[in-house]
Amino acid sequence: MNIWQAIILGIVQGLTEFIPISSTAHLVFASRWTNIYNQDPQKITATMAVIQLGTLFAVFIYFASDIWNITRSFLVENWSLVREGNLNRERLSKLSSDAWLGWVIIIGSVPIGVFGIVFKEVIEGPLTKNLWLIASMMIVIAILLVFAEVFGSRSKGMEELGVKEALIIGFAQALALIPGASRSGSTIMGGLFAGLKREAAARFSFLLMIPAITLSGLLELREAIYLLSQDDILALVVGSVVAGVTGYASIWFLLAFLRKYSTFIFIAYRIVVGFVILVMLWKGVILP
């Protein structure tokens, strides 16, 4: 992989990671267009996971104050309860909203962690780059987003998240392991089903991605060191920086957009692109 290929992947990753239109679908097309690694699925998976670290840094920078407050409150308040020997359900219910949000993020991260470990070989295999599956999931999640928009109460802020809401969103995030689902699309959908306001659902989806992408990115980075050459790693660094810059802009755009509008424009985009891909596959214009 050269620098220009990495820049293209970085731009695509940064633009699509946070917008609910499936970064995987767009990265698969970008990897085919640039023909990186002669379509070796294991190397492409490693590249995608590592370049996600660039968008992760965008989350750290954009939500720096939130992350600091959640981490500090979680550690200080829970350590105090442990020292007092009062780490029970009643005392946990009296934690500050920031400290409790730390628990909500941990609980919400469990489903994708379990499914990610169990299905690691499948995720890294060729099936997850199959365009039939990707296009189908783009449409399926779009339909589920329609139901979430119609039936979600959109009445709760993040401070009202409980264990039930965390698990609903967490299992929705696990759908992102299926290519074409979209991590942000799945978690925003889960947030809307759990009753969150659109902006709150998006903000929580960005915070919830931190544990999952950090762990998967670091694990794949370790494997990428052995799979990829030094030139590939250098190009990945450049691509990750580009992904971080464009990702930061995408976060700002989506939060501003969802304060005023619904997700229907993204739903329409997913359905149109999904159907176009399916038709092209059916006609033999592109290969799966």
C-alpha positions in Angstrom: 0.0 0.0 0.0 1.3 3.4 -0.9 0.7 6.9 0.6 -2.0 7.9 -1.9 -3.9 4.7 -1.3 -3.7 5.3 2.5 -4.9 8.9 2.1 -7.9 7.7 0.1 -8.7 5.1 2.7 -8.3 7.6 5.5 -10.7 10.1 3.9 -13.3 7.4 3.3 -12.9 6.1 6.9 -13.1 9.6 8.4 -16.1 10.6 6.4 -18.1 7.3 6.9 -17.1 6.0 10.4 -19.4 8.4 12.3 -22.1 9.0 9.6 -24.6 6.1 9.8 -23.9 4.9 6.2 -21.4 2.0 6.9 -17.7 2.7 6.8 -17.0 -0.9 6.0 -19.1 -0.8 2.8 -17.3 2.2 1.5 -13.9 0.9 2.6 -14.4 -2.3 0.8 -15.2 -0.4 -2.4 -12.2 1.9 -1.8 -9.9 -1.1 -1.2 -11.1 -2.7 -4.4 -10.7 0.6 -6.3 -7.2 1.1 -5.1 -6.5 -2.7 -5.3 -4.5 -2.8 -2.0 -2.9 -6.1 -1.1 -4.5 -7.8 -4.2 -7.7 -8.1 -2.1 -6.1 -10.3 0.7 -9.0 -10.3 3.2 -6.8 -10.7 6.3 -4.6 -7.8 5.3 -7.6 -5.6 4.4 -9.2 -6.4 7.8 -6.0 -5.5 9.6 -5.8 -2.2 7.6 -9.4 -1.3 8.3 -9.0 -1.9 12.1 -5.8 0.0 12.4 -7.0 3.0 10.4 -10.0 3.1 12.7 -7.6 4.2 15.4 -7.3 7.5 13.6 -11.0 8.1 13.9 -10.8 7.0 17.6 -8.3 9.8 18.2 -10.9 12.2 16.7 -13.3 11.0 19.4 -10.8 11.5 22.2 -10.1 15.0 21.0 -13.7 16.0 20.4 -15.0 14.5 23.7 -11.9 15.2 25.7 -13.7 17.0 28.6 -16.5 14.3 28.7 -14.0 11.5 28.7 -11.9 13.2 31.5 -15.0 13.8 33.6 -16.4 10.3 33.2 -13.0 8.6 33.9 -12.2 10.8 36.9 -15.6 10.4 38.5 -15.8 6.7 37.8 -12.4 6.0 39.4 -12.8 8.3 42.3 -16.3 7.5 43.3 -16.1 3.7 42.8 -12.8 3.5 44.6 -14.4 5.3 47.5 -17.2 2.8 47.6 -14.7 -0.1 47.4 -12.7 1.3 50.3 -15.8 1.7 52.4 -17.0 -1.8 51.5 -20.2 -0.4 50.1 -20.1 -1.3 46.4 -23.7 -2.5 46.2 -26.7 -1.7 44.0 -28.1 0.9 46.3 -24.9 2.9 46.5 -24.2 2.6 42.8 -27.6 4.2 42.2 -26.3 7.3 44.1 -23.2 7.8 41.8 -22.9 11.0 39.9 -24.2 11.0 36.3 -20.6 10.9 35.0 -19.5 8.0 37.2 -22.7 6.1 36.3 -22.1 6.8 32.6 -18.8 4.9 33.0 -20.7 1.8 34.2 -23.2 2.2 31.3 -20.3 2.3 28.8 -18.8 -0.8 30.3 -22.1 -2.7 30.3 -22.9 -1.6 26.8 -19.5 -2.8 25.5 -19.9 -6.4 26.8 -22.0 -7.7 23.8 -19.7 -6.6 21.1 -16.7 -7.8 23.1 -18.2 -11.3 23.5 -19.4 -11.6 19.9 -16.1 -10.2 18.6 -14.1 -12.8 20.4 -16.4 -15.7 19.5 -16.6 -14.8 15.8 -13.0 -13.4 15.3 -12.1 -15.8 12.5 -15.3 -15.1 10.6 -14.9 -11.4 11.0 -11.3 -11.6 9.6 -12.4 -13.9 6.7 -13.6 -13.2 3.1 -17.3 -13.5 4.0 -17.2 -10.1 5.7 -16.0 -8.5 2.5 -18.8 -10.0 0.4 -20.9 -7.3 -1.3 -24.1 -9.4 -1.2 -23.9 -9.3 2.6 -22.8 -5.7 2.8 -25.6 -4.4 0.5 -28.2 -6.5 2.3 -27.2 -5.2 5.7 -27.2 -1.6 4.5 -30.9 -2.0 3.6 -31.8 -4.0 6.8 -30.3 -1.4 9.2 -32.0 1.3 7.2 -35.3 -0.3 7.7 -34.6 -0.8 11.4 -33.7 2.9 11.6 -37.1 3.8 10.1 -38.8 1.8 12.9 -36.5 3.4 15.5 -37.4 6.9 14.2 -41.1 6.1 14.1 -41.5 4.3 17.4 -38.7 5.7 19.6 -39.9 8.2 22.2 -36.8 10.4 21.8 -37.3 11.8 25.3 -34.2 10.8 27.3 -30.8 12.3 27.7 -27.6 10.4 28.4 -28.0 11.1 32.1 -31.1 8.9 32.1 -29.4 5.8 30.7 -29.8 2.6 32.8 -28.7 -1.0 32.5 -31.6 -1.9 30.2 -30.8 1.0 27.8 -27.1 0.1 27.9 -27.8 -3.5 26.9 -30.2 -2.5 24.1 -27.6 -0.2 22.6 -24.8 -2.6 23.3 -26.5 -5.5 21.4 -27.3 -3.0 18.6 -23.6 -2.1 18.4 -22.8 -5.8 18.1 -24.6 -5.7 14.8 -21.7 -3.6 13.5 -19.6 -6.8 13.4 -21.7 -7.6 10.3 -20.3 -5.6 7.4 -22.7 -3.0 6.0 -24.5 -2.5 9.3 -22.5 0.6 10.4 -21.3 1.0 14.0 -22.8 4.5 14.3 -26.0 3.4 12.4 -26.5 0.4 14.7 -25.9 2.2 17.9 -27.9 5.3 17.0 -30.7 2.9 16.1 -30.4 1.2 19.4 -30.3 4.5 21.2 -33.5 5.6 19.5 -35.2 2.3 20.4 -34.1 2.9 24.0 -35.8 6.3 24.0 -32.9 8.6 23.6 -33.0 11.9 21.8 -31.2 11.8 18.4 -28.2 13.9 19.5 -27.9 11.9 22.8 -28.0 8.6 20.9 -25.2 9.9 18.6 -23.1 11.2 21.4 -23.4 8.0 23.4 -22.6 5.9 20.2 -19.3 7.8 19.9 -18.4 7.2 23.6 -19.4 3.6 23.3 -17.1 3.0 20.4 -14.0 3.8 22.4 -13.5 0.5 24.2 -14.4 -1.6 21.2 -12.3 0.2 18.6 -9.4 0.6 21.1 -9.2 -3.1 21.8 -9.9 -4.3 18.2 -7.5 -1.7 16.8 -4.7 -2.6 19.1 -5.2 -6.3 18.6 -5.2 -5.9 14.8 -2.2 -3.5 15.0 -0.2 -6.3 16.7 -1.1 -8.7 13.9 -0.6 -6.0 11.2 3.0 -5.6 12.3 3.6 -9.2 11.1 1.2 -9.1 8.1 2.3 -5.7 6.6 5.6 -4.3 5.4 7.3 -1.2 6.9 6.1 0.8 3.9 2.6 -0.4 4.6 2.8 0.6 8.2 4.1 4.1 7.3 1.3 4.6 4.8 -1.2 3.4 7.5 0.1 6.1 9.9 -0.5 8.8 7.2 -4.0 7.3 6.5 -4.8 7.3 10.2 -4.0 10.9 10.6 -6.1 11.8 7.6 -8.9 9.7 9.0 -8.6 11.5 12.3 -8.9 15.0 10.8 -11.9 14.1 8.5 -13.5 12.1 11.4 -13.4 15.1 13.7 -15.3 17.1 11.1 -17.8 14.3 10.6 -18.5 14.2 14.4 -19.2 17.9 14.4 -21.4 17.7 11.3 -23.5 14.8 12.6 -24.2 16.2 16.0 -25.1 19.6 14.5 -27.3 17.8 12.0 -29.2 15.6 14.5 -30.1 18.6 16.7 -32.4 19.7 13.9 -33.1 16.8 11.6 -33.9 13.1 11.6 -31.8 10.3 10.2 -34.1 9.8 7.2 -31.6 11.3 4.7 -29.1 8.6 5.7 -31.8 6.0 5.6 -32.6 6.9 2.0 -28.9 6.9 1.1 -28.4 3.4 2.6 -31.4 2.0 0.8 -30.5 3.5 -2.6 -26.8 2.5 -2.4 -27.8 -1.0 -1.1 -30.2 -1.6 -4.0 -27.7 -0.3 -6.6 -25.1 -2.7 -5.3 -27.5 -5.6 -5.4 -28.6 -4.8 -8.9 -25.0 -4.5 -10.1 -24.2 -7.8 -8.5 -27.3 -9.5 -10.0 -26.4 -8.1 -13.5 -22.8 -9.2 -13.1 -21.4 -5.7 -13.3 -19.3 -6.2 -10.2 -18.2 -9.3 -8.4 -19.2 -10.2 -4.8 
